[in-house]
Amino acid sequence: MPIGWFGRFGAGGSAVTQASAQVGTGFVIQAPLMHLGLIRSQPNDGFGVGVVWSRPATEDGGAETTAETVLELGYVLQVTPMLRLQPDIQIVWNPAQNPDADRALVFQLQLDASW
């Protein structure tokens, strides 16, 4: 079963970015349903899990914000050679844009078409 590891790091100020610092890492498995023998899938199918830690940028003179942490699970389903369906779910602890919430649950469904 082909497994890949990824990581990223970034830093910036409030004039150019929403996060003063961010670190993320995770794993991706290529064609997991095919390797498990569940369904025949395309080689570009993939399941990924990742975690991100982010320190939101503060405006000059603003109060320090609490870092947020995100756990993300996603799948890429190659429907045709030019069409992909990508469901994704994220759990966000200490969401930066909503300081009153302890956590947020985010779901997205992308349909990517290439030509």
N, CA, C and O atoms as a Tinker XYZ file with bonds, in Angstrom:
   460  protein
     1  N      0.855000   -1.170000    0.000000    73     2
     2  CA     0.000000    0.000000    0.000000    64     1     3
     3  C      0.906000    1.240000    0.000000    63     2     4     5
     4  O      1.629000    1.468000    0.970000    81     3
     5  N      0.877000    2.036000   -1.065000    73     3     6
     6  CA     1.714000    3.246000   -1.135000    64     5     7
     7  C      1.257000    4.316000   -0.136000    63     6     8     9
     8  O      0.114000    4.773000   -0.167000    81     7
     9  N      2.171000    4.697000    0.739000    73     7    10
    10  CA     1.889000    5.717000    1.761000    64     9    11
    11  C      2.891000    6.848000    1.600000    63    10    12    13
    12  O      4.081000    6.615000    1.388000    81    11
    13  N      2.399000    8.073000    1.703000    73    11    14
    14  CA     3.279000    9.234000    1.630000    64    13    15
    15  C      3.125000   10.103000    2.860000    63    14    16    17
    16  O      2.073000   10.107000    3.500000    81    15
    17  N      4.158000   10.828000    3.183000    73    15    18
    18  CA     4.154000   11.747000    4.322000    64    17    19
    19  C      4.391000   13.153000    3.785000    63    18    20    21
    20  O      5.193000   13.340000    2.871000    81    19
    21  N      3.700000   14.140000    4.345000    73    19    22
    22  CA     3.920000   15.513000    3.921000    64    21    23
    23  C      4.053000   16.417000    5.132000    63    22    24    25
    24  O      3.629000   16.066000    6.233000    81    23
    25  N      4.637000   17.565000    4.923000    73    23    26
    26  CA     4.772000   18.565000    5.972000    64    25    27
    27  C      4.912000   19.938000    5.359000    63    26    28    29
    28  O      5.338000   20.077000    4.212000    81    27
    29  N      4.551000   20.958000    6.129000    73    27    30
    30  CA     4.701000   22.335000    5.664000    64    29    31
    31  C      4.869000   23.253000    6.860000    63    30    32    33
    32  O      4.449000   22.939000    7.974000    81    31
    33  N      5.492000   24.390000    6.605000    73    31    34
    34  CA     5.700000   25.401000    7.641000    64    33    35
    35  C      5.595000   26.763000    6.971000    63    34    36    37
    36  O      6.025000   26.935000    5.831000    81    35
    37  N      5.033000   27.712000    7.669000    73    35    38
    38  CA     4.945000   29.069000    7.135000    64    37    39
    39  C      4.910000   30.087000    8.253000    63    38    40    41
    40  O      4.515000   29.779000    9.378000    81    39
    41  N      5.323000   31.290000    7.941000    73    39    42
    42  CA     5.298000   32.397000    8.912000    64    41    43
    43  C      5.051000   33.690000    8.161000    63    42    44    45
    44  O      5.423000   33.816000    6.994000    81    43
    45  N      4.425000   34.653000    8.825000    73    43    46
    46  CA     4.142000   35.945000    8.204000    64    45    47
    47  C      3.575000   36.917000    9.208000    63    46    48    49
    48  O      3.373000   36.571000   10.372000    81    47
    49  N      3.321000   38.117000    8.770000    73    47    50
    50  CA     2.753000   39.154000    9.622000    64    49    51
    51  C      1.310000   39.439000    9.261000    63    50    52    53
    52  O      0.822000   38.956000    8.239000    81    51
    53  N      0.617000   40.219000   10.086000    73    51    54
    54  CA    -0.807000   40.480000    9.889000    64    53    55
    55  C     -1.091000   41.257000    8.608000    63    54    56    57
    56  O     -2.219000   41.228000    8.115000    81    55
    57  N     -0.096000   41.951000    8.058000    73    55    58
    58  CA    -0.316000   42.700000    6.817000    64    57    59
    59  C     -0.417000   41.785000    5.600000    63    58    60    61
    60  O     -0.988000   42.175000    4.581000    81    59
    61  N      0.130000   40.574000    5.692000    73    59    62
    62  CA     0.167000   39.707000    4.517000    64    61    63
    63  C     -0.479000   38.337000    4.710000    63    62    64    65
    64  O     -0.693000   37.625000    3.730000    81    63
    65  N     -0.794000   37.954000    5.934000    73    63    66
    66  CA    -1.318000   36.611000    6.170000    64    65    67
    67  C     -2.251000   36.589000    7.369000    63    66    68    69
    68  O     -2.236000   37.496000    8.201000    81    67
    69  N     -3.062000   35.543000    7.446000    73    67    70
    70  CA    -3.961000   35.363000    8.586000    64    69    71
    71  C     -3.281000   34.660000    9.758000    63    70    72    73
    72  O     -3.794000   34.682000   10.877000    81    71
    73  N     -2.127000   34.036000    9.508000    73    71    74
    74  CA    -1.429000   33.292000   10.558000    64    73    75
    75  C     -0.002000   33.799000   10.684000    63    74    76    77
    76  O      0.699000   33.943000    9.682000    81    75
    77  N      0.433000   34.073000   11.917000    73    75    78
    78  CA     1.816000   34.495000   12.114000    64    77    79
    79  C      2.763000   33.305000   12.012000    63    78    80    81
    80  O      3.932000   33.471000   11.664000    81    79
    81  N      2.265000   32.101000   12.316000    73    79    82
    82  CA     3.058000   30.876000   12.168000    64    81    83
    83  C      2.104000   29.704000   11.988000    63    82    84    85
    84  O      1.015000   29.682000   12.562000    81    83
    85  N      2.526000   28.722000   11.178000    73    83    86
    86  CA     1.699000   27.549000   10.959000    64    85    87
    87  C      2.590000   26.353000   10.640000    63    86    88    89
    88  O      3.545000   26.463000    9.872000    81    87
    89  N      2.267000   25.217000   11.238000    73    87    90
    90  CA     2.982000   23.964000   11.000000    64    89    91
    91  C      1.940000   22.889000   10.751000    63    90    92    93
    92  O      0.968000   22.777000   11.497000    81    91
    93  N      2.139000   22.101000    9.709000    73    91    94
    94  CA     1.208000   21.023000    9.398000    64    93    95
    95  C      1.944000   19.772000    8.954000    63    94    96    97
    96  O      3.034000   19.849000    8.388000    81    95
    97  N      1.345000   18.624000    9.214000    73    95    98
    98  CA     1.925000   17.355000    8.785000    64    97    99
    99  C      0.816000   16.331000    8.651000    63    98   100   101
   100  O     -0.267000   16.500000    9.212000    81    99
   101  N      1.084000   15.272000    7.909000    73    99   102
   102  CA     0.087000   14.231000    7.761000    64   101   103
   103  C      0.555000   13.115000    6.848000    63   102   104   105
   104  O      1.690000   13.105000    6.371000    81   103
   105  N     -0.356000   12.168000    6.616000    73   103   106
   106  CA    -0.080000   11.006000    5.779000    64   105   107
   107  C     -1.162000   10.850000    4.724000    63   106   108   109
   108  O     -2.319000   11.205000    4.948000    81   107
   109  N     -0.774000   10.315000    3.571000    73   107   110
   110  CA    -1.696000   10.047000    2.473000    64   109   111
   111  C     -1.492000    8.601000    2.025000    63   110   112   113
   112  O     -0.360000    8.132000    1.909000    81   111
   113  N     -2.594000    7.901000    1.777000    73   111   114
   114  CA    -2.548000    6.534000    1.264000    64   113   115
   115  C     -3.151000    6.547000   -0.137000    63   114   116   117
   116  O     -4.273000    7.016000   -0.325000    81   115
   117  N     -2.420000    6.039000   -1.112000    73   115   118
   118  CA    -2.888000    6.004000   -2.489000    64   117   119
   119  C     -3.778000    4.784000   -2.713000    63   118   120   121
   120  O     -3.416000    3.664000   -2.351000    81   119
   121  N     -4.956000    5.017000   -3.318000    73   119   122
   122  CA    -5.920000    3.965000   -3.671000    64   121   123
   123  C     -6.184000    2.999000   -2.515000    63   122   124   125
   124  O     -6.032000    1.790000   -2.694000    81   123
   125  N     -6.574000    3.492000   -1.336000    73   123   126
   126  CA    -6.740000    2.597000   -0.176000    64   125   127
   127  C     -7.846000    1.566000   -0.338000    63   126   128   129
   128  O     -7.691000    0.432000    0.115000    81   127
   129  N     -8.953000    1.926000   -0.970000    73   127   130
   130  CA   -10.054000    0.966000   -1.117000    64   129   131
   131  C     -9.667000   -0.184000   -2.037000    63   130   132   133
   132  O    -10.105000   -1.316000   -1.832000    81   131
   133  N     -8.846000    0.097000   -3.051000    73   131   134
   134  CA    -8.369000   -0.946000   -3.944000    64   133   135
   135  C     -7.418000   -1.894000   -3.197000    63   134   136   137
   136  O     -7.502000   -3.112000   -3.354000    81   135
   137  N     -6.516000   -1.328000   -2.384000    73   135   138
   138  CA    -5.561000   -2.149000   -1.646000    64   137   139
   139  C     -6.232000   -2.988000   -0.560000    63   138   140   141
   140  O     -5.726000   -4.049000   -0.193000    81   139
   141  N     -7.366000   -2.518000   -0.047000    73   139   142
   142  CA    -8.120000   -3.293000    0.945000    64   141   143
   143  C     -9.024000   -4.331000    0.289000    63   142   144   145
   144  O     -9.627000   -5.154000    0.977000    81   143
   145  N     -9.120000   -4.294000   -1.053000    73   143   146
   146  CA    -9.961000   -5.247000   -1.780000    64   145   147
   147  C    -11.436000   -4.926000   -1.723000    63   146   148   149
   148  O    -12.260000   -5.791000   -2.023000    81   147
   149  N    -11.803000   -3.696000   -1.342000    73   147   150
   150  CA   -13.213000   -3.330000   -1.202000    64   149   151
   151  C    -13.849000   -2.962000   -2.541000    63   150   152   153
   152  O    -14.926000   -3.456000   -2.874000    81   151
   153  N    -13.195000   -2.106000   -3.298000    73   151   154
   154  CA   -13.693000   -1.724000   -4.613000    64   153   155
   155  C    -12.504000   -1.502000   -5.545000    63   154   156   157
   156  O    -11.377000   -1.278000   -5.102000    81   155
   157  N    -12.775000   -1.568000   -6.806000    73   155   158
   158  CA   -11.738000   -1.241000   -7.780000    64   157   159
   159  C    -11.703000    0.282000   -7.894000    63   158   160   161
   160  O    -12.719000    0.908000   -8.197000    81   159
   161  N    -10.562000    0.863000   -7.658000    73   159   162
   162  CA   -10.477000    2.318000   -7.679000    64   161   163
   163  C     -9.383000    2.773000   -8.625000    63   162   164   165
   164  O     -8.566000    1.974000   -9.082000    81   163
   165  N     -9.378000    4.042000   -8.909000    73   163   166
   166  CA    -8.382000    4.643000   -9.775000    64   165   167
   167  C     -7.077000    4.828000   -9.002000    63   166   168   169
   168  O     -7.098000    4.934000   -7.776000    81   167
   169  N     -5.940000    4.867000   -9.702000    73   167   170
   170  CA    -4.659000    5.054000   -9.007000    64   169   171
   171  C     -4.510000    6.437000   -8.367000    63   170   172   173
   172  O     -3.647000    6.631000   -7.511000    81   171
   173  N     -5.343000    7.393000   -8.774000    73   171   174
   174  CA    -5.256000    8.734000   -8.182000    64   173   175
   175  C     -6.180000    8.919000   -6.991000    63   174   176   177
   176  O     -6.232000   10.010000   -6.423000    81   175
   177  N     -6.914000    7.879000   -6.597000    73   175   178
   178  CA    -7.700000    7.949000   -5.366000    64   177   179
   179  C     -6.741000    8.059000   -4.190000    63   178   180   181
   180  O     -5.627000    7.537000   -4.244000    81   179
   181  N     -7.165000    8.731000   -3.136000    73   179   182
   182  CA    -6.303000    8.837000   -1.973000    64   181   183
   183  C     -7.070000    9.232000   -0.724000    63   182   184   185
   184  O     -8.060000    9.961000   -0.785000    81   183
   185  N     -6.595000    8.736000    0.406000    73   183   186
   186  CA    -7.132000    9.103000    1.714000    64   185   187
   187  C     -6.018000    9.775000    2.492000    63   186   188   189
   188  O     -4.884000    9.296000    2.513000    81   187
   189  N     -6.345000   10.880000    3.129000    73   187   190
   190  CA    -5.331000   11.588000    3.891000    64   189   191
   191  C     -5.819000   11.991000    5.267000    63   190   192   193
   192  O     -7.008000   12.233000    5.479000    81   191
   193  N     -4.892000   12.057000    6.188000    73   191   194
   194  CA    -5.158000   12.566000    7.534000    64   193   195
   195  C     -4.011000   13.514000    7.876000    63   194   196   197
   196  O     -2.842000   13.206000    7.647000    81   195
   197  N     -4.366000   14.654000    8.421000    73   195   198
   198  CA    -3.341000   15.640000    8.746000    64   197   199
   199  C     -3.708000   16.429000    9.986000    63   198   200   201
   200  O     -4.858000   16.428000   10.424000    81   199
   201  N     -2.724000   17.095000   10.539000    73   199   202
   202  CA    -2.915000   17.954000   11.696000    64   201   203
   203  C     -2.171000   19.260000   11.435000    63   202   204   205
   204  O     -1.070000   19.260000   10.884000    81   203
   205  N     -2.784000   20.369000   11.836000    73   203   206
   206  CA    -2.198000   21.696000   11.633000    64   205   207
   207  C     -2.264000   22.464000   12.946000    63   206   208   209
   208  O     -3.288000   22.451000   13.629000    81   207
   209  N     -1.179000   23.128000   13.293000    73   207   210
   210  CA    -1.145000   24.063000   14.414000    64   209   211
   211  C     -0.907000   25.442000   13.818000    63   210   212   213
   212  O     -0.012000   25.621000   12.991000    81   211
   213  N     -1.704000   26.412000   14.234000    73   211   214
   214  CA    -1.618000   27.742000   13.642000    64   213   215
   215  C     -1.751000   28.813000   14.722000    63   214   216   217
   216  O     -2.637000   28.740000   15.574000    81   215
   217  N     -0.870000   29.799000   14.679000    73   215   218
   218  CA    -0.955000   30.966000   15.572000    64   217   219
   219  C     -1.505000   32.116000   14.739000    63   218   220   221
   220  O     -0.802000   32.631000   13.870000    81   219
   221  N     -2.754000   32.534000   14.987000    73   219   222
   222  CA    -3.331000   33.638000   14.211000    64   221   223
   223  C     -2.530000   34.926000   14.385000    63   222   224   225
   224  O     -2.048000   35.229000   15.477000    81   223
   225  N     -2.399000   35.673000   13.302000    73   223   226
   226  CA    -1.694000   36.953000   13.346000    64   225   227
   227  C     -2.533000   37.971000   14.102000    63   226   228   229
   228  O     -3.759000   37.967000   13.990000    81   227
   229  N     -1.891000   38.839000   14.864000    73   227   230
   230  CA    -2.587000   39.912000   15.572000    64   229   231
   231  C     -2.279000   41.228000   14.879000    63   230   232   233
   232  O     -1.181000   41.440000   14.365000    81   231
   233  N     -3.260000   42.095000   14.875000    73   231   234
   234  CA    -3.038000   43.419000   14.313000    64   233   235
   235  C     -2.215000   44.229000   15.301000    63   234   236   237
   236  O     -2.219000   43.937000   16.497000    81   235
   237  N     -1.514000   45.235000   14.819000    73   235   238
   238  CA    -0.687000   46.070000   15.689000    64   237   239
   239  C     -1.498000   46.578000   16.869000    63   238   240   241
   240  O     -2.536000   47.215000   16.692000    81   239
   241  N     -1.019000   46.294000   18.072000    73   239   242
   242  CA    -1.695000   46.735000   19.283000    64   241   243
   243  C     -2.845000   45.845000   19.706000    63   242   244   245
   244  O     -3.465000   46.095000   20.739000    81   243
   245  N     -3.143000   44.815000   18.936000    73   243   246
   246  CA    -4.248000   43.916000   19.262000    64   245   247
   247  C     -3.859000   42.906000   20.322000    63   246   248   249
   248  O     -2.679000   42.697000   20.605000    81   247
   249  N     -4.865000   42.291000   20.898000    73   247   250
   250  CA    -4.628000   41.283000   21.933000    64   249   251
   251  C     -4.073000   40.005000   21.306000    63   250   252   253
   252  O     -4.378000   39.676000   20.160000    81   251
   253  N     -3.262000   39.300000   22.073000    73   251   254
   254  CA    -2.706000   38.028000   21.619000    64   253   255
   255  C     -3.839000   37.015000   21.452000    63   254   256   257
   256  O     -4.736000   36.947000   22.292000    81   255
   257  N     -3.805000   36.244000   20.393000    73   255   258
   258  CA    -4.856000   35.268000   20.138000    64   257   259
   259  C     -4.383000   33.862000   20.523000    63   258   260   261
   260  O     -3.184000   33.595000   20.596000    81   259
   261  N     -5.340000   32.979000   20.764000    73   259   262
   262  CA    -5.044000   31.599000   21.114000    64   261   263
   263  C     -4.761000   30.809000   19.851000    63   262   264   265
   264  O     -5.441000   30.982000   18.840000    81   263
   265  N     -3.766000   29.947000   19.904000    73   263   266
   266  CA    -3.441000   29.108000   18.748000    64   265   267
   267  C     -4.587000   28.137000   18.477000    63   266   268   269
   268  O     -5.246000   27.654000   19.398000    81   267
   269  N     -4.809000   27.863000   17.186000    73   267   270
   270  CA    -5.813000   26.878000   16.839000    64   269   271
   271  C     -5.137000   25.616000   16.320000    63   270   272   273
   272  O     -4.043000   25.662000   15.756000    81   271
   273  N     -5.811000   24.492000   16.523000    73   271   274
   274  CA    -5.319000   23.199000   16.072000    64   273   275
   275  C     -6.414000   22.557000   15.232000    63   274   276   277
   276  O     -7.592000   22.629000   15.579000    81   275
   277  N     -6.024000   21.928000   14.127000    73   275   278
   278  CA    -6.991000   21.330000   13.204000    64   277   279
   279  C     -6.606000   19.881000   12.923000    63   278   280   281
   280  O     -5.443000   19.579000   12.655000    81   279
   281  N     -7.581000   19.000000   12.985000    73   279   282
   282  CA    -7.438000   17.623000   12.536000    64   281   283
   283  C     -8.286000   17.499000   11.278000    63   282   284   285
   284  O     -9.471000   17.831000   11.296000    81   283
   285  N     -7.690000   17.025000   10.186000    73   283   286
   286  CA    -8.387000   16.978000    8.903000    64   285   287
   287  C     -8.319000   15.572000    8.307000    63   286   288   289
   288  O     -7.263000   14.939000    8.283000    81   287
   289  N     -9.468000   15.102000    7.827000    73   287   290
   290  CA    -9.573000   13.825000    7.124000    64   289   291
   291  C    -10.171000   14.115000    5.757000    63   290   292   293
   292  O    -11.172000   14.825000    5.650000    81   291
   293  N     -9.562000   13.570000    4.713000    73   291   294
   294  CA   -10.071000   13.828000    3.375000    64   293   295
   295  C     -9.878000   12.642000    2.461000    63   294   296   297
   296  O     -9.025000   11.785000    2.696000    81   295
   297  N    -10.680000   12.604000    1.416000    73   295   298
   298  CA   -10.581000   11.544000    0.423000    64   297   299
   299  C    -10.676000   12.171000   -0.959000    63   298   300   301
   300  O    -11.424000   13.126000   -1.164000    81   299
   301  N     -9.923000   11.636000   -1.899000    73   299   302
   302  CA   -10.009000   12.052000   -3.299000    64   301   303
   303  C    -10.502000   10.848000   -4.081000    63   302   304   305
   304  O     -9.846000    9.807000   -4.097000    81   303
   305  N    -11.647000   10.981000   -4.727000    73   303   306
   306  CA   -12.210000    9.916000   -5.543000    64   305   307
   307  C    -12.115000   10.337000   -7.001000    63   306   308   309
   308  O    -12.784000   11.278000   -7.426000    81   307
   309  N    -11.286000    9.640000   -7.763000    73   307   310
   310  CA   -11.108000    9.927000   -9.187000    64   309   311
   311  C    -12.284000    9.290000   -9.927000    63   310   312   313
   312  O    -12.275000    8.089000  -10.195000    81   311
   313  N    -13.302000   10.102000  -10.258000    73   311   314
   314  CA   -14.519000    9.597000  -10.900000    64   313   315
   315  C    -14.243000    9.255000  -12.362000    63   314   316   317
   316  O    -14.622000    8.183000  -12.833000    81   315
   317  N    -13.592000   10.153000  -13.069000    73   315   318
   318  CA   -13.146000    9.954000  -14.451000    64   317   319
   319  C    -11.731000   10.515000  -14.536000    63   318   320   321
   320  O    -11.265000   11.132000  -13.578000    81   319
   321  N    -11.033000   10.317000  -15.659000    73   319   322
   322  CA    -9.693000   10.896000  -15.754000    64   321   323
   323  C     -9.663000   12.417000  -15.558000    63   322   324   325
   324  O     -8.619000   12.978000  -15.224000    81   323
   325  N    -10.808000   13.086000  -15.765000    73   323   326
   326  CA   -10.830000   14.545000  -15.658000    64   325   327
   327  C    -11.752000   15.065000  -14.566000    63   326   328   329
   328  O    -11.993000   16.271000  -14.502000    81   327
   329  N    -12.273000   14.201000  -13.709000    73   327   330
   330  CA   -13.234000   14.616000  -12.692000    64   329   331
   331  C    -12.925000   13.925000  -11.369000    63   330   332   333
   332  O    -12.814000   12.701000  -11.304000    81   331
   333  N    -12.785000   14.742000  -10.300000    73   331   334
   334  CA   -12.512000   14.213000   -8.954000    64   333   335
   335  C    -13.541000   14.751000   -7.974000    63   334   336   337
   336  O    -13.946000   15.910000   -8.059000    81   335
   337  N    -13.956000   13.912000   -7.056000    73   335   338
   338  CA   -14.847000   14.289000   -5.958000    64   337   339
   339  C    -14.032000   14.209000   -4.670000    63   338   340   341
   340  O    -13.386000   13.196000   -4.402000    81   339
   341  N    -14.064000   15.288000   -3.866000    73   339   342
   342  CA   -13.209000   15.354000   -2.680000    64   341   343
   343  C    -13.993000   15.767000   -1.435000    63   342   344   345
   344  O    -14.138000   16.959000   -1.167000    81   343
   345  N    -14.508000   14.785000   -0.663000    73   343   346
   346  CA   -15.095000   15.128000    0.632000    64   345   347
   347  C    -13.978000   15.348000    1.663000    63   346   348   349
   348  O    -12.914000   14.733000    1.593000    81   347
   349  N    -14.249000   16.230000    2.607000    73   347   350
   350  CA   -13.235000   16.605000    3.594000    64   349   351
   351  C    -13.948000   17.017000    4.877000    63   350   352   353
   352  O    -14.958000   17.719000    4.830000    81   351
   353  N    -13.427000   16.583000    6.017000    73   351   354
   354  CA   -13.976000   17.004000    7.309000    64   353   355
   355  C    -12.831000   17.496000    8.188000    63   354   356   357
   356  O    -11.751000   16.905000    8.214000    81   355
   357  N    -13.084000   18.588000    8.908000    73   355   358
   358  CA   -12.076000   19.185000    9.778000    64   357   359
   359  C    -12.685000   19.451000   11.146000    63   358   360   361
   360  O    -13.820000   19.914000   11.258000    81   359
   361  N    -11.916000   19.151000   12.178000    73   359   362
   362  CA   -12.272000   19.536000   13.547000    64   361   363
   363  C    -11.265000   20.610000   13.950000    63   362   364   365
   364  O    -10.056000   20.379000   13.933000    81   363
   365  N    -11.774000   21.777000   14.311000    73   363   366
   366  CA   -10.915000   22.922000   14.645000    64   365   367
   367  C    -11.084000   23.235000   16.127000    63   366   368   369
   368  O    -12.187000   23.543000   16.576000    81   367
   369  N     -9.993000   23.156000   16.885000    73   367   370
   370  CA   -10.011000   23.540000   18.294000    64   369   371
   371  C     -9.524000   24.977000   18.409000    63   370   372   373
   372  O     -8.545000   25.347000   17.762000    81   371
   373  N    -10.186000   25.790000   19.219000    73   371   374
   374  CA    -9.904000   27.217000   19.387000    64   373   375
   375  C     -9.944000   27.961000   18.052000    63   374   376   377
   376  O     -8.952000   28.584000   17.673000    81   375
   377  N    -11.074000   27.909000   17.328000    73   375   378
   378  CA   -11.136000   28.575000   16.024000    64   377   379
   379  C    -10.839000   30.065000   16.140000    63   378   380   381
   380  O    -11.443000   30.761000   16.956000    81   379
   381  N     -9.912000   30.549000   15.326000    73   379   382
   382  CA    -9.422000   31.931000   15.416000    64   381   383
   383  C    -10.501000   32.963000   15.123000    63   382   384   385
   384  O    -10.511000   34.031000   15.735000    81   383
   385  N    -11.398000   32.669000   14.209000    73   383   386
   386  CA   -12.415000   33.650000   13.839000    64   385   387
   387  C    -13.650000   33.595000   14.733000    63   386   388   389
   388  O    -14.601000   34.346000   14.514000    81   387
   389  N    -13.653000   32.727000   15.728000    73   387   390
   390  CA   -14.759000   32.632000   16.672000    64   389   391
   391  C    -14.213000   32.308000   18.057000    63   390   392   393
   392  O    -14.255000   31.152000   18.480000    81   391
   393  N    -13.700000   33.312000   18.773000    73   391   394
   394  CA   -13.069000   33.064000   20.071000    64   393   395
   395  C    -14.024000   32.544000   21.144000    63   394   396   397
   396  O    -13.571000   32.050000   22.177000    81   395
   397  N    -15.334000   32.643000   20.923000    73   395   398
   398  CA   -16.297000   32.152000   21.902000    64   397   399
   399  C    -16.511000   30.643000   21.801000    63   398   400   401
   400  O    -17.060000   30.035000   22.720000    81   399
   401  N    -16.084000   30.035000   20.692000    73   399   402
   402  CA   -16.296000   28.596000   20.488000    64   401   403
   403  C    -15.069000   27.805000   20.927000    63   402   404   405
   404  O    -13.931000   28.221000   20.710000    81   403
   405  N    -15.324000   26.655000   21.550000    73   403   406
   406  CA   -14.239000   25.759000   21.952000    64   405   407
   407  C    -13.708000   24.989000   20.746000    63   406   408   409
   408  O    -12.505000   24.758000   20.623000    81   407
   409  N    -14.635000   24.588000   19.845000    73   407   410
   410  CA   -14.234000   23.892000   18.625000    64   409   411
   411  C    -15.309000   24.084000   17.553000    63   410   412   413
   412  O    -16.437000   24.488000   17.833000    81   411
   413  N    -14.917000   23.783000   16.338000    73   411   414
   414  CA   -15.836000   23.876000   15.203000    64   413   415
   415  C    -15.660000   22.637000   14.343000    63   414   416   417
   416  O    -14.570000   22.069000   14.272000    81   415
   417  N    -16.725000   22.226000   13.698000    73   415   418
   418  CA   -16.706000   21.102000   12.777000    64   417   419
   419  C    -16.995000   21.645000   11.384000    63   418   420   421
   420  O    -18.001000   22.321000   11.173000    81   419
   421  N    -16.116000   21.350000   10.438000    73   419   422
   422  CA   -16.238000   21.876000    9.081000    64   421   423
   423  C    -16.293000   20.706000    8.107000    63   422   424   425
   424  O    -15.473000   19.791000    8.177000    81   423
   425  N    -17.263000   20.742000    7.202000    73   423   426
   426  CA   -17.352000   19.738000    6.142000    64   425   427
   427  C    -17.366000   20.458000    4.813000    63   426   428   429
   428  O    -18.049000   21.469000    4.653000    81   427
   429  N    -16.615000   19.941000    3.863000    73   427   430
   430  CA   -16.658000   20.499000    2.518000    64   429   431
   431  C    -16.674000   19.359000    1.513000    63   430   432   433
   432  O    -16.164000   18.268000    1.769000    81   431
   433  N    -17.269000   19.639000    0.371000    73   431   434
   434  CA   -17.328000   18.677000   -0.720000    64   433   435
   435  C    -16.942000   19.405000   -1.992000    63   434   436   437
   436  O    -17.671000   20.284000   -2.454000    81   435
   437  N    -15.810000   19.048000   -2.555000    73   435   438
   438  CA   -15.309000   19.708000   -3.770000    64   437   439
   439  C    -15.512000   18.791000   -4.966000    63   438   440   441
   440  O    -15.364000   17.573000   -4.867000    81   439
   441  N    -15.846000   19.386000   -6.079000    73   439   442
   442  CA   -15.913000   18.685000   -7.348000    64   441   443
   443  C    -14.908000   19.387000   -8.261000    63   442   444   445
   444  O    -15.117000   20.533000   -8.659000    81   443
   445  N    -13.826000   18.699000   -8.587000    73   443   446
   446  CA   -12.757000   19.279000   -9.414000    64   445   447
   447  C    -12.852000   18.730000  -10.823000    63   446   448   449
   448  O    -12.811000   17.518000  -11.034000    81   447
   449  N    -12.981000   19.635000  -11.789000    73   447   450
   450  CA   -13.014000   19.242000  -13.188000    64   449   451
   451  C    -11.801000   19.832000  -13.899000    63   450   452   453
   452  O    -11.474000   21.004000  -13.711000    81   451
   453  N    -11.140000   19.022000  -14.711000    73   451   454
   454  CA    -9.984000   19.466000  -15.491000    64   453   455
   455  C    -10.308000   19.320000  -16.975000    63   454   456   457
   456  O    -11.080000   18.449000  -17.377000    81   455
   457  N     -9.712000   20.179000  -17.764000    73   455   458
   458  CA    -9.864000   20.043000  -19.221000    64   457   459
   459  C     -8.692000   20.615000  -19.925000    63   458   460
   460  O     -8.639000   20.593000  -21.154000    81   459
